Amino acid sequence: MIKQLILAVLILTAAACNNKQSENKMETTKTENTPLFPKGERTPAEYFRGNAYLHPIQQRTANNDFVIGSVTFEPGARTNWHTHPKGQVLIVTEGEGLYQEKGKAARIIRKGDVVDIPVDVEHWHGATAKTKMVHIAITNYLGEENANWLAPVSDEEYKQANQ
């Protein structure tokens, strides 16, 4: 009888441990699949093509001469060509996208990649044609300016970048 009682306690203990491990795994999975920041508001159509959204993280302050935002690009969405008078840094937090400097081949950027964009380099970035991409953009100011927006990336340029 004592052996049966001990066996029952061991079985219940093992079952409880397994349930706790399953709960922890579910919590981890939920956390891993939860976006780092909310999607935000739709970006201005005059600077972005497709469905892109911006969630402001940090505004310019007396201590920080930059802004930080999380930008979500649905498949096919992208920025116009543009430059930054004091550069920009992108940190990809989700998915797979594209980054291209004028006159160079586009490159794939993925979760964990950091792109350090030099001063006044004409470029664009966004999702691939088939995948969503989210990045944090840290954009520096020069005086009151942080971006110079140029022409849209043409469908042909975008198609070429996706090959």
N, C-alpha and C positions, 0 to 999 in steps of 0.2 A: 504494500500500500504506500509506503514512504517513497519507494522507487517510482511508482506511478505519479505521485504528487510532485516529486522533483522533476520528472520528465515533463509533466504538464506545465510547470513553472518555466522550464527551459524553453519549451515550445512557445508559450505566450510571450516570453521575453524576446525571443528571436523574431516573432511576428511583429512585436511592438518596434523593435529596432528597424526591421525592414520597412514598416510603415513610415517611420521617422525619416529614413533615408529617401524614400519615395517622395515625401513632402518636401524635403530639402532640395531634391532634384527638380521637382516641379517649381519651387520658388526660384531656383537658379535659372531654369529655362525661361520662366516668365521675365525675370530681370534681364537676361541676355537678349530677349526678343523685344524688349521695351525700348523705344527710341530714347536717346540721351536727352533730347529736348523736344518740345512740342513742334508740330509741323510749321506753325506760324501762318502768316498772311500771304496772300498771292503777291508775287513780285510784279513790278511795273512792266507792262507789255512793251514799252519803248526800249527796255534794256535786256529783256529776256524773251526767249522763244519757247513755247510749250508751257507745261504746268510746272512752275517752280514757286517755292514758298520760302519766306524768310521769317525766322524767329530771332529778334534782337536779344543778345546775351549781355552785352556791356556797351553802354553809350560812352562817348568821349567825355572825359572829365578833366578837371584841373591837373589830376595826377597822371592821366593816361591820354596820350595823343593818338588814339586809335579807337576803332569800333570793332566789336566782335559779334558775329551773327552765325546762326546755324541755317544753312541753306539746303532745302530738300528739292532735288530735281527728279521728277517722274521720268520714265523712259522717254527719250526724245527731247527733253528740255535742255536748254543751254543758255549761256549768257551771249550777249553781243560781243564782238571784238571790243576790247577796252585796254586801258593802261592805268597805272597807279603812280602818282608823282613821288611817293615814298615807299613803293613796294607793297606786297601783300603776302600773307602766308595762308595756305589752305591745309587743313588736317581732315582727311577723309575718315568719317566715323561709321559709315555704312555703305554697302554696295560696291558698285564699280562704275567708274565714269571716265571721262576724257579730259585731257589738258593739252592745249596746243599753243605754241608761240608762232607768230607770223613768220613764214619762211621755213619752218621746221615741220617734221612729221608729228602728228598727234600721238600722244602716249596714253596708255591705260593707267588710271589711278584707282587704287583699291583701299579698303578699310585699313587704316594704320599708316598709309602713305602721307608724307608731308611734302608740300610743294612750296618752295621759297621763290616767289616771283620778284625779279629785280625791278628796280625803278624804271618807269617808262617803257617797259617791254610790252608790245602789243600781243594780246593773248585772249583766249576764251576757255571756258570750262563748263562741264555739264555731265549729264547722264549719257550712257550709251543708248543706242536705239532700242535695246531690249532690256536694260537693267536700270533700276533706280539707283541714285547716288546721293548721299548726304555728306556735306562737309562743313566744318567750322571755318569761317573766313575771318582773318585778323587783318584789318585794313588800316594803314597809317594815313595820317593827314599831313599835308603840306599847306600851311595857312588854313584856309577853309575848304580845301579840295582834297578828296580822297580817291576819286575815280574820274577818268575821262572816257565817256562812252562813245563808241564808234559804230560802224555799220553792223547789221546783223550777220551772223555766220550763215552763209547761203546753204540751201539744201544740198547743193553739189559738194561744197566744202565739208559739210557734216557727213554726207554719205561716204566721202573719201576717208574721213577720220575713222569711220566705223568698220573699215575693211581690214 
